[in-house]
Structure formats: C-alpha cells, structure tokens
Amino acid sequence: MPNLNPNSTNYVHTYEPNTNDLVHAMDYNSSGQPVLRVKTATGPGDDGNLTSKGRSKVSPYETVFFNTFQFGTETDVWETDVTGTGSATHAPASSQVLMSINGDNGDKVIRQTLLSQRYVPGRSSTVSFAITLGTPVEGIRKRLGMFNQAGDGFWFEDSGVWADGEPIYNCTVSNGGTDIAVPRSAWNGDKLDGTSTSGITADPTKIQLVNIEYEWYGAGQVKFGWVIDGATHVVHTHRNANRRDRPWAQTPFLPIRVEIEALSTVAGGPYTMLQGSNSVISEGTVGKLGIAQNISAPFYGTRMAAALSSDATKDNWYPILSIRLKSTALNGIVLPQMFQVATIDNTNIFYKLVRNATIPAAVTAGASGPQPWLDHPDPNGFTQYQTYITPANITEANHGSVLDSGFVISGGGGTGVRLEAKTAYQIGRSSLGTVSDVFTIMCASNGTGKDALASFTWIEQR
C-alpha cells in the first residue's frame, strides 16, 4: 500500500516489487491536501526515474552527442545511403530531415552517424530521437535506434506488417543479426494505445520524442520510452540478465541509425519519415576516459623538399604522420588528445591536422612515399599508423577537412598542441561504418630541405 502521510510535505514514492500493482506517489498542495499521482511499474528499472539497479536518478548527467538539423543534413556528422529510389533532404521549416522512398521493392534510405557513440561501463546511457514516423503502411518498414550494418544493437520499429487490423510495432535488441523483437501486444510497459494506466494513445503522425535507455555489461537492460506530457512512458524493457544465453549485443559502441525501407512494391508513394534532433546522455559525469596511446614519426624526420610558397599553385604541404582505426576495430572509440610538431634544426614550422586528405600517387609511389600501414605496437590497440620519408607535397585542394592549424616559431622546441576536450575529434567511419577516417598531421616550412618531426597522443575507450 502507498504511504499516505498528511502531516508530511515530502514527496513519497513506493513500489510493490515483483508485482504488476500500481505504484502510488504522493505530494501535497498548499492547503495540505494529498494529491495522488499514479503510474505503472513492475520492478527496479521499469520506472523512468530509476536506474536499472533500482536507484533513484539523482546524479548529474553528461551529454556526449547532440545535433539539431537547423541548417542542413549535417553531412560531417551523418552519412546517407540510398538504395533504389529515395532521398534525404533538409526540411528547414521544421529543422528535420525528410527521408523519402518511392515504394518500389528494395527502396531504402539509411541515415547513420559517422561516429560510434561513446559508452562508459557502469553508467546507463540514453539516446533520444525527435521523430515523425507517419501513418503505418503495410510493406514500409521504419526503424530508429543504435545499431550497425551487421544488425548489432537495438531499435524501435514500425515493422511494415499489420495483424488483426493493427500495425505491429516492435522493440528489438539484436546480437549480430539474431533479433529479439517484442511486438506491442507483448510489451511489459505502457502500450500507449489508450488501454494502459496513462490512458494515452500515441499518434504516429505527430512529432514524438523517443528515449531508449541502455546499459551493456552484455546483461544490462534496454528500456524503450516515449516522452509525452513531460513524463517518460516506458513501453517495454528488455530484461536480459538471467534470461539470455549471451549478451544482448556484441558491443555497446554503436552508431545512431534511422531507416525507411520498402519490403515489397507498395503503390501510392512516396512514403516518408521525418528525422529530427538527437542526443545521447550518460548518467553521471565521466571520470576515466580510457587508455592513453601515442605514436611518433621516425626520429630522422620527414623531408620537406621545398619551402612554403606564396604561389597558390605550390602549397608545399607534406604528410608527416597518419593514424586510422584497424579494420578489426571499426567500432572502437579513439579520441585524439594532442600532437606535437617540430623540425630537427628547431626552425619555423607550420602545421595542419586534417581528416581524410587525398594522398596523390606521387606521394604513395616508391621508397620516397609512405611506409606501409602498421598496427600500433600495443596488441590491444585500436589503431594503425603510417609514416613518410620524402613525400611529394599535397596541394590544398587535397587536404580534406582541416581540424586544426597553426605554427611553431623557431626555438619553440616542438610545442605540444592540445585539442579542445569538449570538441568531437573522435575518429569516425564512412560507408556505413566499414571505412575508417584517416587523421594526418601535415607540415610546411619557410625553409628548403627541412626535416619535420611529429607525434600523436590519443585515448582509446575500452
């Protein structure tokens, strides 16, 4: 029974463990009269205000990712992949991305973040979606969640299938493509169909805020909720400990992903969904980020044959040191922290940190080009590195995205350049997570025949 104490002004919350009984919460108005608020809960972690371990959420939280789509589709954060007839275009009036397919069998649009999202073991995280799913249509499937091309992760789904005159919505977790999809009829929370305690019926034609809270360990909970009227209504909780034979997903380091797909030919298109803002928060504040790693270019330096020129056609910038994710660690979280540049004779040097420079054939050909990509000496590491001997210069058009630039004046002694901790310098992936970004330190000198040195320090989150 609830604790009703008319002499107290404290908020009182009780729940009946291991039952489906109502949980009652009491507070009191200015006249001292009790105000009854009722919600459904079945155990620790089912309440949106409790952690999966049954503790009240009283700690601060940290936002580790967000986007808004105010000014475009954010191609530096999100990748779009289209199969068949489809598109993803900016909808400026609503600050959303309009994902559209014609309805031919196999038409598909995928939107996926270039970065895997950070996860801190022991702290639950929540990914939020502002989404307009639209009216369910037989044969048109829509998904939103955190999952990769291999089908590893979790997602909420309009399945594109109807039964008994109703669309089937699923809350799904998947380990490498082995799906555990729970339909609305079997949800263990608020079904949002007007029949549950809240009395709310969710309208897919309206913009909705969907929260999915997850905790890994392999055995943690995955909790699906819709935020309506200022409260998170938990619709279903995947309880995995003591129930699954193996982890609910192979990794918690997953991209955010949204899909719309035609499972068959469906006349009457186009069919759409609107993707809005996203965020990922982690409960508590992060202490330890991970394991520090470092690599340096050869101590004899990389020869910069020609000096920096004022002629725009002769940029004379040279690659000195590059790093990327191993092909076996493309889900790895690598957070660059600082780098260092100098010349052997301690003269002026200019630097750029760039992402995905185009290295022309003149740089890669022969012994004067780069050395082979090598695994980091730490066998546990996520990265590979590449060094250079006497490369040809790379023109500005091929520099890729410049992340940082500056200079070290003669006598500076190889000053370290620390990257802003609150800026996202994480190494990302393209081609739906199958190709690593390459970060390259490039240098130039106002003298001829200078030899550049460089080192790179980063954190790997494991």
N, C-alpha and C positions, 0 to 999 in steps of 0.2 A: 504494500500500500504506500501511497505517497506520504511524505512527511509534511503535514499541514500545521504550521505554527503561526497563528495570527499575531503573536507578540513579537515576531521577528521581522526585520526589514531586509533580511538577507535573501538572495536568490537560492532556492533549494532545488537540487536535482537528484532524483533517484532513478534506478532502473532495476528491473527484475531479471536477473541473469538466467540464461538458458531457457527463456520462455518467449512467447510472442505477445506477452502482455503489453498494454500501453505503458509508456513512461510518462510520468507527470512532472511538470516543473512549475514551481510556484513563485510568484513575486507579488508585491502588494502596491496598491495605488496610494495616492496622497492621503486618503481617508483611512488607510489601514485595512481596506477590504482586500481579501485574496483575489488574485487574477489567475485563472487556471489556463495553462497552455499545454497542449497535448501533442506528442509526436510518437512515431513508431520506432522501436529499437528492439533488437533481439540479442544483443551481447556487445562486448567491447569491440570498438572499431566500426560498428554499424552506424553510430551517431556521427554526423558530420563534424561535431565538435570534440570527438575523442580520437586519439591515435589508435593504431591497430593493436597496441598493447594495453588499451583501456585507460590511458591517462588523458586528462583534460588538456586541450591545446592552449597552453599559457605562454609558451616560448615565442620569441620573435621568429620571423621567417626571412629568408633571403630570396629575392627574385634573381634567378640565374639566366633567364631568357625572356625577351618580350619583343613584339612587333605590332605595328598599327595599321599598315597599308593606307596611310593617309595620302601618299603622293605617288604610289605605283605598286607594282607586284613584288618589289624588293628582290631583284634578281641576284643581289650579292648575299642574300640570306636564304632564299628559297629557289629551288630548281623545279621547273615544269617539264613533264614528259607527256607527250601526246601520242596516242595510237589511234589510227583511223582519222575520223573527222571530229575534231574537238578543239577547244581553245581555253585559255585562262587569261582574262583581260581585266584591267583595273576598272572598278566601278567607283569613280571619285565621289559621287553624291552620297554614298554610304560607307566610304573607306573600307571597301571589301574587294575581294577578287571573285569575279564571276567565272565559275567553271562550267563549261557547256559541252555537251556532246550531241551529235545528230540523232543517235538512236540506232545506228547500224550495228549489227552484231560485232562485238570486239572493240567498239569505240571506247576510248578510255583516256582520262586526264588524271595525272598524279601530280600532286604538289608535295614536295619533301624538303625539309631543311638540309642545307649543306653540312651542318654540324650534327654530330651525335650530341645529345643533351647530357650534361654532367649529372652524376648521381653520387651521393655521399652515403656509404653504407651506414645503417643505423638510423638514418633520417628519412622519413617518408617525404615524397615529392608529389606535387600536384600540377598537372598540365591542364590549362583552361582553353576553351575554344568559344569564340563568338561565332555562331554558325546558323545559317538558314538552310535547312535540309530540303524544304519544299515538299509538296504532296507526294506520298509514296506512289510509285508506278511499278507494276509488275514488269520484271525484266531489267530494271535500272537499279543498280546497287550503289550505295554511298557509304563511305567509311571515314572515320576520323579517330585518330589516336596516335600512339607512338609505336611504330613497327617498321621493319625494314623489308628489303626486296625478298629476303629469304622467308618472310612470313613470321618473323620472331617479334613478339611484343603483345600489345593489347589495342583494342579498338571498339568503338561503338558503331553499330551498323544498322542502316536501313537495308535489309537483305535483298530487296527487289522481288520478294516472294510473298504471296498472300495465302492465308489459310482461314477458312470459315468466315470469309468476307473481311478479314482484318490483315493489315500489313504486319510482317514479322520483323520486330526489332531485336537485335542480339547484342549482348555484352560478351565480348570474346577475349580470351587470352590464348596465346599460341606459342609453342616451343618448336621453332624451326619448321613451321607449317603444320604441326599437329594441333588443330584448333579445338578449343573447348568453348563452344558457342552456346550461351544460355538465352533462350527466347523470352520475350516479355511475359509469357504465361507462367514461366518458372522463376521469375525474378524474386529475390528474397527481401526486397525493399518496396518502396512506393512505386507502383506501376504507372503512375501519372495518367491513368485512364479514367479518373473520376470515381473509382471504386475503393481506393485506399483512404487511409485516415485523413490525408490532406484535402481530399475532395478535388484536387487539381487535375485537369485534363490538359496535357501538353499539346500545343498546336505547332506542327512542323512547318507551317507556312510563315510563322513568326520567327524573328531572330531569337535564339536561345543561347544561354551561357552554360556550357557543359564542362564539368570538372571531372577529371579522372585522377584519383589519388592512388599512388602505387608505392610499395615497399618491396624490395627484392629479397635478399638472402637466398633467393630461389624458392623460399617458402612463404614469403610475405603476402599480404592481402593486396588486391586490386579492387578499388571501390569506385563505382560509377555514380555520378550525381548530376542533377540539373539544378541550377540556382534560379529560383523563382520566388518573388516577393521577399527578397533578402535572406532566404534560407536555402541551404543546400539540401535537396531532397535526394537521399541515397536510393537509387533504384535497384542496384544489385551489387553485392560484394562477392568477389571470388575469394573464398577462404581456401587456401592451398595447403597450409601445414596440416599434417596428419590425414591428408586426403589425396594428394598427388603422388605418383611414383617418382617424379623427377621435377626439377624446377619449372615454374610456370613459364619462364622464358630463359633462353640461353645467356642473355646479357641484359643489364638494365641501361646500358649506354646505347640509346636508341634515338633515331631522328623523329621529329614530329611529321606526320604524314596525313594527307587528305586525298580521297579518291572518289571519282564517279566513273561508272563503267556500265556499258550495255552488255548484259549476259546473253541476250538474243536480239534479233531485229525487232524494234519496237517503233511502230509508226506514230506519227504525230509530233515528232521532235521539233525544236531542240529541247533537251532536258538539262536542268541546271541545278547547281547548289552555290551558295554564296559563302565564301570563307572570309571571316573577319579576324579580329585581333586574337593573338595567342600570348600565353605566358607560361613559364614554368617556375614554381617556387619550391624551395626546400625548407622544411621545418628546422628551426634553429639557425644559428649562424655557423658558417664553415670554419673549422679550425685548420686541421691538416688538409692540404690540397692534394698531396700525392708525393711521388718520388722525384727528386731532382736529378736531371741528366744534363750532360754537357758534351760538346764535341768541338774540336778546333781544326782549322786548316793546317796544312803542313808548316813546320817551323821555318822552312826555307822560303815560304811565301809564294804568292801567285803573281806572275809578271804582268804588269800593266804596261804594254809596249809603248803606247802613245799617250801623250798628255791630254787632259780635258781641253776640248776646243771650243772656241766661241762660235764656230761654224755649226749651225743647227744640223747639218747633214753628217757631222762627225762627232757623235756623242762621246765615244771612247769610254764607255762604262763596261766593267768586266765582272763576270760572276766569280765569287771567291769561295762561297760555301753554301750548300743547299741541304735541306732536310725534308723528309716526307714520311708518311706512315708506311709501315710494312704492308704488303698485300695480305698478310695473315692477321693484321691488327687494324683493319679499316674502321672498326668501331671504337678504337682507342681514343682516349681524351688526352691530347697533347696541348699544353698551354705555354707558349713561348713567354719567357720572363725577361731576358736581357740578351744583348750581344755586345761584342767588343770588336773594334777595328783599329788598325794602325799600319804604318809602313815600317819595314825593317830599319830604315835610317831615321825614323821618327820625324818625317816631314808631313806637310799638309796632306790630308786625305778626306775625300767626300764619300758619303755612303748613302745607300738606299736599302731598305728592307722591302722586298716585293713578293707578291703572290702570283704564281703561275706565269713567270716570264717565258717568252718563246725563245728557246735557245737555237740559233740558226746552225746549219750544217757546218759552217766554218768553225764553230766552237766545238762541236762534238767529234770532228774528224781527226784521226791520228793521235799521236802521242802528246801533241800540244793541247788536246782537248781535255775533257774531264776524265777523271778516273772512274771506274765502274761504281755503280751504287753499291754501298757496303752496309751490312747490318751494323747497328750500334754495338760496340763491344760488350755491353751488358746483354746477356742472352734473354733476360726478362723484358728488355726494352721494346717499345712500340715502333721505333723509327729506323730509317736508313739515312745515310748521308752521302754527299758527293763533293769532291774537291776538284780543283782545276790547276793546271800548270802554267801554260802561256796561251790562254784563250784569246780568240778574236773578240773585238768589242761588240756589244749588243746595243743596237740603236733604240732610241727612246720609244718608238712605236711598238717595240717588242718587250717592254719592261713589265707588262702585266699590270696588276694593281699595286700601287705604291702605298705601303702601310706606314712607313716612317722614313725620314730622310734628315740629313744634317751633315756636319763636318767636324773634324778634329784638327785643330791648328798645330803646326809644328811645335814639338816639345810636349804635346799633350799626353804622350805616353800610353796610348791605347785606352782612352777613357771608355768605361762601360756605359752602354745606353740601356737604361731600364725602361721597359714597356709599361704603360699605364695599366695597373692591375684591374681597373673597372671597365676596360675596353676588351671586346671579344677578339683576341688574337689567336684563338684556337685553330688548329689545322683542320680544315674541312675536307669534304669529299664531293665529287661530282658523279655524273652518270648513275644517279640513284644509289650513291654510296659505294661504287665499285672502283673509283679512281681517286687517289689521294691528291690534294693540293700539294704544291711544292713551294716552300718558302726559301728565298735566295737572298743572301747578302751580296750586294753589288757595290763596287768601289770605283772611284776615279781619282786621278791626281793631276795637279797642275805642273808636274814634272814628268819627264820621259824616262821609261825603263824602271819605274818604281816597283817594288815587291810588296804586295799587300798581305796582311795577316788578319784573321778573323776567328772568332769563337762564338758559340751559340749555347745558351742555357735555357732549359725548359722544364716543365713539370709534367710527369705522366700520372694520371689519376687511375689507380687500380683498385 
